[in-house]
Every structure is written in structure tokens, then in C-alpha cells.
Amino acid sequence: MIDDSGEVVGTEGFYIDVTDGLQSDITTETSRILKSRSIIDQAKGVLMVAYGIDDARAFEVLKLSSQLAQVKLATVARQFLDDIRSHGLPPETVRTIDRLLVQTRQSHQK
């Protein structure tokens, strides 16, 4: 609605409040994104330690795998982590991780 001077003074029509539904959609999508990001970060961490590469390079490795498989990045990361969990790490690697974790803890207790 516009008054005689051309100023907008109101509106008319039907009004539907979509805030609850929209907020629910936003919350759901945000949760999904954060979960995917966490999985991708975990997979990058494994690659960074295994190959001695930085965060950006680890992301590129995952991205290339995703593109070659024509699968979403989060799906590749999730499958990679699932495969690592199901195969496990060699006992020697686990012992090394244990030793380094103890050393780290002890270095902070002094």
C-alpha cells in the first residue's frame, strides 16, 4: 500500500509464518554439514600423519579420490575411515602411538 506521497505504508495479501519450518531445515542442514566436515577432518588427519603432508595437501588427496570415484567427498572420507577401522593398524604402529602418547603426557607432568 502506498500513500498519496508515494511512501510505502503497508502491505496486503496472505501471510504465512514459515519460521519454525525454516529454522528446523537450517538446523538439520547445519548438523549434516558439521558431521560431514568432522568426518573429512578425521580422514585428512590420517592422511597427514601417514604421508607427512599438510592439511591442504590432504584435502587435495581426498578431493582427487572423490572426483575419480565420482562420489561426494564426505562419502569417500567416511568409507576411508571405515576401511581403516575394519582393517586396523599394525601392532607396531599401535605400540608407537602408545609410546608417543605416554611421552607427550610425561613431558607435561614435569
N, C-alpha and C positions, 0 to 999 in steps of 0.2 A: 504494500500500500504506500502510496506517495501523496504527500500533501500538496497544496497549491503552489508552494515554492520549489517543488521537485525533491524535497527531502524524504528519504525513506522513513516511514513512521510505524511500520508494522508489516506483517505477512498474513496470508490467509491460505487455507488449504488443510490437508490432513497431516497430522504429526504423529510419527511413530517413534517411540523410545527404543533404540537398539543398543543402548549402552551395556546392559547386562550380557547380552549375547556377544557383542563385540569384545567386551572385556574377557569373557570366557575364551573366545577364539584367540585373543592375544596371549593370554596366559598359557594356553595349550601349546601354541606355536613357540613361544619363548622357551618353555620347558623342553620341547623337542629339539630346538636349536642348541640349547645348553648341553643336553645329553649328547648330541652328535659331536659337539665341539670337544667335550670331555673325552670321548672315545678317540677322536682324531688326535688330541693332545697325547693320550696314552700311547697310541701307535707311533707317533713322532718320537716320543721319549725312548721307546725300544730301539727305533732306528738310529737315533742319535748316539745311544750307548754302544750299540752293536757295531756301527760303522764309523764312529768318531766324527760325526758330521754335526753341523749346526741346525737350529730349528728350521730355517728357511730351506735348507737342502733336504731335510727330512720331509718337509711338506711337499717339495717338488717330487720326491720319490713316490710318495703316496698319490699325488696328483697324476703322475705318469701311469702308475698302476691302474688307477681309476679310469683314465682315458683309454688305455689299451684294452681293459676289460669291458669298457662301455657300461660301467656301473658307478653309482654315486660314491663319492669319496668316503662318506661315513660308513657305507656298506663294506667297502674294501677294508677300511680300518677295523671295523668290527670283526670281519672274517679273519683278518690277520691276527688280531688278538686272541680270538677263539682258537685258531690253529696253534698259536704259541702255547696257550694254556693246555690244550689237549695233548700236545707233544711233550711239554715240559722242557726244562733246561737240563743240560748235562750236570751230573752231580758235582763235577769240578767247578763249574760256573756258579752253582748254588753255594758251594763252600767259599769261593772267592767273595761273593756278595756278602755272605755272613761275616767273613773276616773283616771286610771293609766297613761294614755297618758297626761292628764292635769297635774297630779302631776309631771311627768317627765319634761314637758315643764316649769312648775313653778320652779322646783328645779334648772334649768339652767338660770333662769332670775334673780336670786338673786345675 
